[in-house]
Amino acid sequence: MNRPIDAQEARELLQCQGPEVHELLQRAHRVRMAERPAVVSLCSIYNAKSGHCTEDCRFCAQSAHNDVQGVATYDLRSEAQMMAAGAAAQDHQARHFSIVTSGLAVDSDAEIERLARTFSRMREELRVLPCASLGNISRHTLQTLKDAGLTRYHCNLETAESFYPHICTTRPWQDARDTIVHAKELGLATCCGGLFGLGETLAQRVELLAAVASLDVDSVPINFFHPVPGTRIDNPWPLTPLACLQIVAVARLMMPGKEIRVCGGREYHLRELQSWLLISGADGLMVGGYLTTQGRRVENDLDMVRSAGFATSFDAP
């Protein structure tokens, strides 16, 4: 059993340079192989309700407070459309498939009923595990969806609590944390992480990871800010490929036994070093694209996983 590193050591490791970075990545990989199955867990998401979000998150292309052109806007997709997206995710060997909606929360009875029917069908007809990211929904709604077949709930903290007022002012940071706590109390698996490169300090990166670690979630999604014209991040922190890998490695050392999943922004920032994620502490990837930005071809990710000597969690025995 590997003991989690403390915040002081995490800050020091994020500052290391040169050969020390490579030593960090190797250390994180050793911990990952000791603590986690020798497979890579793939997930996929579906943007089931898009645009016109009333929240003022400065980084988000779907916020009505930002001036991003070309973002699709539509109400909750039909049951048939969500099922088709789930089937496509299954074809891409994603083990987890998440329905994602814009806005503070899904709260209309009609939408909740449609989602419940969809999750029930997914459990009956597909091999993917139904997940959801529907905002800060109530305990009652969480229970309804769990009873229908929902297996995992996702809600990111986004960034450190001390930096959060710089990126969002319309909802409290604590709300996301409370949503994850409620999901855990109801017996749902949980997924919670954040976004790096928004202008936060290295210490605030560690603060975010420590907050996630305190929640004891099942999966930790690591996202890197992909600048989109029209969003309002004034001073994004420049992210080099090695800086991204250091964040992943430190996340692994702070949460040795958790699933560390790399999601949005990896293609944009890591470029030719994406395969290094698999030997730097990560054991999960999001494939097939993101909410408003495209990922690379799923076939390329599958080839990367297998070339590194791993099976996916979908095709593992």
Secondary structure, DSSP 8 states (H G I E B T S, - for coil): ------HHHHHHHHH--THHHHHHHHHHHHHHHHHS-SEEEEEEEEEEEBS-B-S--TT-TTBTTS--TT---B----HHHHHHHHHHHHHTT-SEEEEEE-SSB---HHHHHHHHHHHHHHHHH-SSEEEEE-BS--HHHHHHHHHHT--EEE---BS-TTTGGGT--SS-HHHHHHHHHHHHHTT-EEE--EEE-SS--HHHHHHHHHHHHHHT-SEEEEEE----TT---SS-----HHHHHHHHHHHHHHSTTSEEEE-TTHHHHHGGGGGGGGGTT--EEE-S--SSS----HHHHHHHHHHTT-EETTT--
